[in-house]
Amino acid sequence: MIRVRVRGIYATAISKLLIDNGFFLADVSDVIKSRITYPMVEGPADITVKSVDDDPDTILVIGSPWEYGLEVEKVIVENLNYASIRRGGFGLYTTLIATSLGDCRAQLPGGVEALVQGECPQRGVDFHAYIVKESLHRDDKPIVRPGVALVGLYVTLYAPGEGFSFSEHIRDESKRINLVDAVKSRVASTNAHVRFRSNSKFATLAEVASEVETLLDKINKLLSEKPQDKPRILSKGEYISLIYIPSPSKILLDNYRDAIQPTIKYHHSLKAGGFEESILVDFSEEAVKLGKASKDIGYAILSYIASSTKGRRVSIDHRLPDGRRIQLGPFEVENYTLNDTLKITLTRTFKTKGILDGLNIEKRPGDYSRTIIDTGSWHIIHEYYSREGKLLGVYVNINTPPEVSFKGIRYLDLYIDIVKRVSSEPELVDLRELEEAYNVGLISSGLYEKALDEAKKIIKKISGEYP
């Protein structure tokens, strides 16, 4: 039985998805309790799934055992079809043997280079270490600390260390005091630090004390493993991954939520857009409950957002599966139309000389671009013109259907693009990057196949539309 704690803007929908796939909800919020009556369990959770506070298009999967986290992630990804996944390679608090490379760097299993936090061993020395920060971005390295760590259901132990710390979710001061009193005699003669996890609020003091004793025994066994020969993993910690939810997957989540709670069109896409959009969604769904509006009011919200951008500058949040984010623009919003989807035309006039990326064509001051965005399409068209209005070329970006908010436009880039120079046939570029992303697990098979299919359609489409 895998017990999952769910939080954030996707909580209702993901709770329904997980229940449908045989998981149990634990540490359930009052809001979810009022909406879902089955199946829930009292007590702690093994895995937590929550939207990321500063990146609401992304959900975090974290917890132990490792296999449970992997199973929860697998079910979410398979049911949402088009997810992009960044996985931690080792897991938080995984204990391993590392080899010092000097200059506070270390080699981990698989030849991975990490940064060392704390006291840095001399070059060539093998040492015990545990992961304190995972690499979830292309430009990041894992960070390790010398020592060992073990994750239990109620506590995490670190050695060397001392004292006690608490999850931010254990706010009751008397509870904190009682937890410390229950274990301090057991760790008094050790060099271990005890961190009480949020799950400890569900445990009896005897259960917490017993787990601390068990983990201390295991720590001693880990320390008895001689750090020699080669880097290797000694004990797995918490599984961790980030799942990016593009707009087609958000529509599926809308359907899960609507099965148990009235949900307007574009609910999750709008919620992820920002605070203002979230308020509009909450207000609209209250109107739906009162019978004063239909679920299609989401169209009106999207139209209102688009109208607020008319004539002003907006930027594009161009995201890549490996975690990079590139801000494009700013662009002027020339016009928009809303039917089944929202279509926006952006323009930008170039002020300096240079080269048009991808097309490898010279640009001059006064040359300009027209960018055509359709929230129902898996691509964005960039047309480039001379200052005299002559077409210079076309660059088509393959990406997930764009989402629009008061902050601008966002999507997940799928690496491959189509280049169309004047009097030349369309050319597919960056296919290797897409294949590499798929092979290392950054994108699901659904995204990979959709990107290839879209590229084939675009090559045929623009061959007949542009000279």
C-alpha positions as CSV (number, residue, x, y, z in Angstrom):
1,M,0.0,0.0,0.0
2,I,1.6,3.3,-1.2
3,R,0.4,6.3,0.8
4,V,0.6,9.7,-1.0
5,R,0.3,13.2,0.4
6,V,-1.0,15.6,-2.3
7,R,-0.7,19.4,-2.2
8,G,-0.9,22.4,-4.4
9,I,-3.0,23.6,-7.4
10,Y,-3.3,20.2,-8.9
11,A,-4.2,18.4,-5.6
12,T,-7.8,17.5,-6.4
13,A,-7.1,16.2,-9.9
14,I,-4.0,14.3,-8.9
15,S,-5.7,12.8,-5.9
16,K,-8.5,11.5,-8.2
17,L,-5.9,10.2,-10.7
18,L,-3.9,8.3,-7.9
19,I,-7.1,6.9,-6.4
20,D,-8.2,5.6,-9.8
21,N,-4.8,3.8,-10.0
22,G,-4.9,2.1,-6.6
23,F,-3.0,4.5,-4.4
24,F,-4.1,5.7,-1.0
25,L,-4.2,9.3,0.2
26,A,-2.6,10.1,3.5
27,D,-2.1,13.3,5.5
28,V,-5.1,14.6,3.6
29,S,-5.9,18.4,3.6
30,D,-9.3,19.5,4.8
31,V,-10.2,20.7,1.3
32,I,-9.6,17.3,-0.3
33,K,-11.4,15.6,2.6
34,S,-14.5,17.7,1.7
35,R,-14.3,16.6,-1.9
36,I,-13.1,13.0,-1.9
37,T,-14.3,10.3,0.5
38,Y,-12.2,7.3,-0.6
39,P,-9.7,5.7,-0.1
40,M,-7.8,7.5,2.6
41,V,-5.6,6.3,5.5
42,E,-4.8,7.9,8.8
43,G,-1.2,8.5,9.5
44,P,2.0,9.4,7.6
45,A,2.6,9.4,3.8
46,D,5.4,7.6,2.0
47,I,5.5,10.0,-1.0
48,T,4.6,13.7,-1.5
49,V,3.3,15.1,-4.7
50,K,2.9,18.9,-4.9
51,S,3.1,21.8,-7.3
52,V,6.3,23.8,-7.0
53,D,5.7,27.2,-5.4
54,D,7.8,29.3,-7.7
55,D,7.1,27.2,-10.8
56,P,3.4,26.1,-10.8
57,D,3.7,24.4,-14.2
58,T,5.8,21.8,-12.4
59,I,5.0,19.2,-9.8
60,L,7.5,17.6,-7.3
61,V,7.5,13.9,-6.5
62,I,9.6,13.2,-3.4
63,G,9.7,10.5,-0.7
64,S,10.9,7.0,0.2
65,P,11.2,4.1,-0.4
66,W,12.8,4.9,-3.7
67,E,10.6,2.4,-5.5
68,Y,7.4,4.0,-4.3
69,G,8.5,7.4,-5.7
70,L,9.3,5.9,-9.0
71,E,5.9,4.1,-9.1
72,V,3.9,7.3,-8.3
73,E,5.8,9.2,-11.0
74,K,5.3,6.5,-13.5
75,V,1.5,6.5,-13.1
76,I,1.3,10.3,-13.3
77,V,3.4,10.4,-16.4
78,E,1.6,7.6,-18.2
79,N,-1.8,9.1,-17.5
80,L,-0.9,12.6,-18.5
81,N,0.7,11.5,-21.8
82,Y,2.9,14.5,-22.6
83,A,5.0,15.1,-19.5
84,S,8.6,16.1,-19.3
85,I,10.6,14.6,-16.4
86,R,13.8,15.7,-14.6
87,R,14.9,12.9,-12.2
88,G,17.5,13.0,-9.5
89,G,20.2,10.6,-10.3
90,F,20.9,9.4,-6.8
91,G,18.2,10.6,-4.4
92,L,18.3,13.0,-1.4
93,Y,20.3,11.6,1.6
94,T,21.6,8.7,-0.5
95,T,24.8,7.5,1.2
96,L,27.7,6.5,-1.0
97,I,31.4,6.2,-1.3
98,A,32.9,9.1,-3.2
99,T,36.4,9.9,-4.4
100,S,37.8,13.4,-3.8
101,L,39.0,15.2,-6.9
102,G,40.4,18.1,-4.9
103,D,39.1,21.7,-4.8
104,C,35.9,20.5,-3.0
105,R,34.9,18.3,-5.9
106,A,34.2,14.6,-5.8
107,Q,33.6,11.7,-8.2
108,L,30.4,9.7,-7.5
109,P,29.2,6.4,-9.0
110,G,28.9,6.4,-12.7
111,G,31.6,9.0,-13.1
112,V,29.3,11.9,-12.0
113,E,31.1,14.9,-10.6
114,A,29.8,16.6,-7.5
115,L,30.5,19.6,-5.3
116,V,31.5,18.9,-1.7
117,Q,29.9,20.9,1.1
118,G,31.7,21.2,4.4
119,E,35.2,19.8,5.1
120,C,36.8,18.8,1.8
121,P,38.9,15.7,1.7
122,Q,42.3,15.7,0.0
123,R,42.6,14.7,-3.6
124,G,42.4,11.0,-4.2
125,V,40.9,10.1,-0.9
126,D,37.8,7.8,-0.8
127,F,35.2,8.9,1.7
128,H,31.7,8.4,2.9
129,A,29.3,11.1,1.7
130,Y,25.5,11.7,1.3
131,I,23.6,13.8,-1.2
132,V,22.3,17.1,0.1
133,K,21.2,18.6,-3.2
134,E,20.3,16.7,-6.4
135,S,21.0,17.8,-9.9
136,L,17.7,18.6,-11.5
137,H,18.9,21.1,-14.0
138,R,21.4,20.7,-16.9
139,D,23.8,23.2,-15.4
140,D,23.7,21.9,-11.8
141,K,26.0,19.4,-10.1
142,P,24.9,17.3,-7.2
143,I,26.2,18.5,-3.8
144,V,27.4,16.0,-1.2
145,R,28.5,16.3,2.4
146,P,31.1,14.0,4.1
147,G,29.3,11.5,6.4
148,V,26.3,9.3,6.2
149,A,22.5,9.8,6.3
150,L,19.5,7.6,6.6
151,V,15.9,8.4,5.9
152,G,13.2,6.8,8.1
153,L,9.4,7.2,8.1
154,Y,9.5,9.7,11.0
155,V,13.1,11.0,11.1
156,T,16.3,11.5,9.1
157,L,19.6,10.9,10.8
158,Y,22.9,12.5,9.7
159,A,26.4,11.6,11.0
160,P,28.6,13.3,11.9
161,G,26.4,15.9,13.5
162,E,24.6,16.9,16.7
163,G,21.4,18.3,18.0
164,F,17.9,18.3,16.6
165,S,15.9,20.0,13.8
166,F,12.3,19.9,12.7
167,S,10.2,20.0,9.5
168,E,8.4,23.3,9.1
169,H,5.1,21.4,9.4
170,I,5.8,20.5,13.0
171,R,4.7,23.8,14.6
172,D,3.4,22.7,18.0
173,E,6.2,23.6,20.5
174,S,5.0,21.0,23.0
175,K,5.2,18.3,20.3
176,R,8.7,19.4,19.5
177,I,9.8,19.2,23.1
178,N,8.2,15.7,23.6
179,L,9.9,14.4,20.4
180,V,13.3,15.5,21.6
181,D,12.8,14.1,25.1
182,A,11.8,10.7,23.6
183,V,15.1,10.3,21.7
184,K,17.8,12.5,23.3
185,S,19.0,9.7,25.6
186,R,19.5,7.4,22.7
187,V,21.6,9.9,20.7
188,A,23.4,11.5,23.6
189,S,26.6,9.3,23.2
190,T,26.5,9.4,19.4
191,N,27.6,12.0,16.8
192,A,24.3,12.0,15.0
193,H,21.9,14.8,14.2
194,V,18.2,14.0,14.3
195,R,15.8,15.8,12.0
196,F,12.1,15.1,12.7
197,R,10.1,14.8,9.5
198,S,6.6,16.0,9.1
199,N,5.4,12.4,9.5
200,S,6.5,12.3,13.1
201,K,3.4,14.3,14.1
202,F,1.4,11.1,13.4
203,A,3.7,8.8,15.4
204,T,3.7,7.8,19.0
205,L,6.8,8.8,20.9
206,A,7.7,5.1,21.3
207,E,7.5,4.6,17.5
208,V,9.8,7.6,16.9
209,A,12.3,6.4,19.6
210,S,12.3,2.9,18.1
211,E,13.0,4.2,14.6
212,V,15.9,6.3,15.9
213,E,17.5,3.2,17.5
214,T,17.1,1.2,14.3
215,L,18.6,4.0,12.1
216,L,21.6,4.4,14.5
217,D,22.4,0.7,14.2
218,K,22.3,1.0,10.4
219,I,24.5,4.1,10.5
220,N,27.1,2.2,12.4
221,K,27.0,-0.5,9.8
222,L,27.4,2.0,7.0
223,L,30.4,3.6,8.7
224,S,32.0,0.1,8.9
225,E,32.0,-0.1,5.1
226,K,35.6,0.8,4.2
227,P,35.8,3.7,1.7
228,Q,38.0,2.1,-0.8
229,D,38.2,0.6,-4.3
230,K,35.6,2.7,-6.2
231,P,32.6,5.0,-5.8
232,R,29.5,3.0,-5.0
233,I,26.1,3.5,-3.4
234,L,25.6,2.2,0.1
235,S,22.1,3.2,1.0
236,K,19.3,4.8,-1.2
237,G,17.7,8.0,0.1
238,E,14.6,9.8,-1.0
239,Y,13.4,9.6,-4.6
240,I,12.9,13.0,-6.2
241,S,11.8,14.2,-9.6
242,L,10.2,17.2,-11.3
243,I,7.4,16.7,-13.8
244,Y,6.5,19.6,-16.1
245,I,2.8,19.7,-17.0
246,P,2.1,21.1,-20.5
247,S,-1.3,22.4,-21.5
248,P,-2.6,19.2,-23.0
249,S,-1.8,17.4,-19.8
250,K,-3.5,20.2,-17.8
251,I,-6.7,19.6,-19.9
252,L,-6.6,15.9,-18.7
253,L,-6.2,17.1,-15.1
254,D,-9.2,19.4,-15.7
255,N,-11.2,16.3,-16.6
256,Y,-10.1,14.4,-13.5
257,R,-11.0,17.4,-11.3
258,D,-14.4,17.9,-13.0
259,A,-15.4,14.3,-12.1
260,I,-15.6,15.4,-8.5
261,Q,-15.7,19.2,-8.5
262,P,-17.2,21.7,-11.0
263,T,-14.2,22.8,-13.1
264,I,-14.2,25.5,-15.7
265,K,-12.4,25.4,-19.1
266,Y,-8.6,26.0,-18.7
267,H,-8.8,25.7,-14.9
268,H,-5.3,24.3,-14.3
269,S,-3.6,26.3,-17.1
270,L,-5.1,29.6,-15.7
271,K,-4.3,28.6,-12.1
272,A,-0.6,28.0,-13.1
273,G,-0.5,31.4,-14.7
274,G,-0.4,33.4,-11.5
275,F,-2.3,35.0,-8.6
276,E,-4.6,37.2,-10.6
277,E,-5.6,34.3,-12.9
278,S,-6.2,32.1,-9.8
279,I,-8.6,34.6,-8.3
280,L,-10.6,34.8,-11.6
281,V,-10.8,31.0,-11.6
282,D,-12.0,30.8,-8.0
283,F,-14.6,33.5,-8.6
284,S,-15.9,31.9,-11.8
285,E,-16.2,28.4,-10.3
286,E,-18.2,29.9,-7.4
287,A,-20.5,31.4,-10.1
288,V,-20.8,28.0,-11.7
289,K,-21.8,26.4,-8.4
290,L,-24.5,29.0,-8.0
291,G,-25.8,28.4,-11.5
292,K,-24.8,31.9,-12.6
293,A,-22.2,30.8,-15.2
294,S,-21.3,27.9,-17.3
295,K,-17.9,26.1,-17.3
296,D,-17.1,27.8,-20.6
297,I,-16.5,31.0,-18.7
298,G,-12.9,30.0,-18.9
299,Y,-13.0,31.3,-22.5
300,A,-14.0,34.7,-21.2
301,I,-11.1,34.7,-18.7
302,L,-8.7,33.9,-21.6
303,S,-10.2,36.6,-23.7
304,Y,-9.9,39.1,-20.9
305,I,-6.2,38.2,-20.5
306,A,-5.6,38.5,-24.2
307,S,-7.4,41.9,-24.4
308,S,-5.2,43.2,-21.6
309,T,-2.1,42.5,-23.7
310,K,-3.2,44.2,-26.9
311,G,-0.9,47.0,-27.8
312,R,1.7,46.3,-25.1
313,R,4.9,44.4,-24.8
314,V,5.0,40.7,-23.7
315,S,7.8,38.2,-23.4
316,I,7.9,34.5,-24.1
317,D,9.0,32.0,-21.5
318,H,10.8,29.5,-23.7
319,R,11.4,26.4,-21.5
320,L,13.5,23.3,-22.3
321,P,13.1,19.8,-20.9
322,D,16.5,20.0,-19.2
323,G,15.4,22.9,-17.0
324,R,16.7,25.8,-18.9
325,R,14.5,28.9,-19.3
326,I,15.1,31.5,-22.0
327,Q,13.2,34.8,-22.1
328,L,12.4,35.8,-25.7
329,G,11.4,39.3,-26.7
330,P,9.9,41.7,-25.7
331,F,7.3,41.6,-28.5
332,E,4.4,43.9,-29.4
333,V,1.0,42.3,-29.4
334,E,-0.4,43.2,-32.9
335,N,-3.8,41.4,-32.6
336,Y,-5.6,38.4,-31.3
337,T,-8.7,36.3,-32.1
338,L,-10.5,33.8,-29.9
339,N,-12.6,31.0,-31.3
340,D,-11.9,27.4,-30.2
341,T,-8.4,28.5,-29.4
342,L,-6.6,31.8,-28.8
343,K,-4.5,33.1,-31.7
344,I,-2.1,36.0,-31.1
345,T,0.2,37.8,-33.5
346,L,3.4,39.4,-32.1
347,T,5.8,41.7,-33.9
348,R,9.3,42.8,-33.1
349,T,11.5,45.4,-34.9
350,F,15.3,44.9,-34.8
351,K,17.4,47.8,-33.8
352,T,20.9,46.4,-34.5
353,K,22.8,44.4,-37.1
354,G,23.3,40.7,-36.6
355,I,22.4,37.2,-37.8
356,L,19.0,35.6,-37.6
357,D,19.4,32.5,-35.5
358,G,18.7,29.3,-37.3
359,L,18.3,30.9,-40.7
360,N,21.9,32.2,-40.7
361,I,20.7,35.3,-42.6
362,E,21.9,38.8,-42.0
363,K,19.5,41.2,-40.2
364,R,19.6,45.0,-40.4
365,P,18.1,47.7,-38.3
366,G,14.5,48.1,-39.3
367,D,14.0,44.5,-40.3
368,Y,11.2,42.9,-38.3
369,S,9.5,39.6,-37.3
370,R,5.9,38.4,-37.0
371,T,5.3,35.6,-34.6
372,I,2.1,33.6,-34.9
373,I,0.9,31.8,-31.8
374,D,-2.0,29.5,-31.5
375,T,-2.9,27.9,-28.1
376,G,-4.2,24.9,-29.9
377,S,-1.1,24.2,-32.0
378,W,2.1,22.3,-31.3
379,H,4.3,24.9,-33.0
380,I,5.0,28.6,-33.3
381,I,5.8,30.3,-36.6
382,H,8.4,33.1,-36.8
383,E,8.3,35.0,-40.0
384,Y,11.2,37.4,-40.7
385,Y,11.0,40.4,-43.1
386,S,13.3,43.1,-44.4
387,R,12.5,46.7,-43.5
388,E,11.0,46.9,-47.0
389,G,8.6,44.1,-46.2
390,K,10.3,41.4,-48.2
391,L,10.2,37.9,-46.7
392,L,13.6,36.8,-45.5
393,G,12.7,33.4,-44.1
394,V,10.6,31.3,-41.8
395,Y,11.5,29.6,-38.6
396,V,9.0,27.1,-37.0
397,N,9.5,26.2,-33.4
398,I,8.1,22.8,-32.3
399,N,6.7,23.0,-28.8
400,T,3.8,22.2,-26.5
401,P,0.7,24.3,-27.1
402,P,1.4,27.8,-25.7
403,E,-0.3,29.1,-22.6
404,V,-1.1,32.7,-22.1
405,S,-1.2,34.6,-18.8
406,F,-0.9,38.2,-17.7
407,K,2.9,37.6,-17.3
408,G,3.3,36.5,-21.0
409,I,3.4,33.4,-23.0
410,R,4.9,30.1,-22.0
411,Y,5.5,26.6,-23.5
412,L,7.9,23.7,-23.4
413,D,10.3,23.6,-26.4
414,L,10.7,20.2,-28.0
415,Y,14.1,20.9,-29.5
416,I,13.4,20.3,-33.2
417,D,12.6,23.1,-35.5
418,I,11.8,23.7,-39.2
419,V,13.9,26.3,-41.2
420,K,12.5,27.6,-44.5
421,R,14.7,30.0,-46.4
422,V,13.4,31.8,-49.5
423,S,13.5,29.6,-52.6
424,S,14.7,26.6,-50.6
425,E,13.0,23.5,-49.3
426,P,12.1,23.3,-45.5
427,E,14.9,21.8,-43.4
428,L,14.5,19.9,-40.1
429,V,17.1,20.9,-37.5
430,D,18.1,19.7,-34.0
431,L,16.7,16.2,-34.4
432,R,19.7,14.8,-32.4
433,E,18.8,17.0,-29.4
434,L,15.3,15.6,-29.3
435,E,16.5,12.0,-29.6
436,E,19.0,12.6,-26.8
437,A,16.4,14.1,-24.5
438,Y,14.1,11.0,-25.2
439,N,17.0,8.5,-24.7
440,V,17.9,9.9,-21.3
441,G,14.3,10.1,-20.1
442,L,13.8,13.9,-20.1
443,I,10.6,13.5,-22.2
444,S,7.9,10.9,-22.4
445,S,7.3,8.7,-25.4
446,G,4.1,10.7,-26.0
447,L,6.0,14.0,-26.3
448,Y,8.7,12.4,-28.5
449,E,6.3,10.9,-31.0
450,K,4.1,14.1,-31.0
451,A,7.2,16.3,-31.8
452,L,8.2,14.1,-34.7
453,D,4.7,13.9,-36.1
454,E,4.2,17.7,-35.8
455,A,7.5,18.3,-37.6
456,K,6.4,16.1,-40.6
457,K,3.1,18.0,-40.8
458,I,4.9,21.4,-40.7
459,I,7.4,20.6,-43.4
460,K,4.5,19.7,-45.7
461,K,2.4,22.8,-44.6
462,I,5.0,25.5,-45.1
463,S,6.3,24.1,-48.4
464,G,3.1,25.3,-50.0
465,E,2.6,28.5,-48.0
466,Y,5.9,30.3,-48.3
467,P,8.1,30.9,-51.4
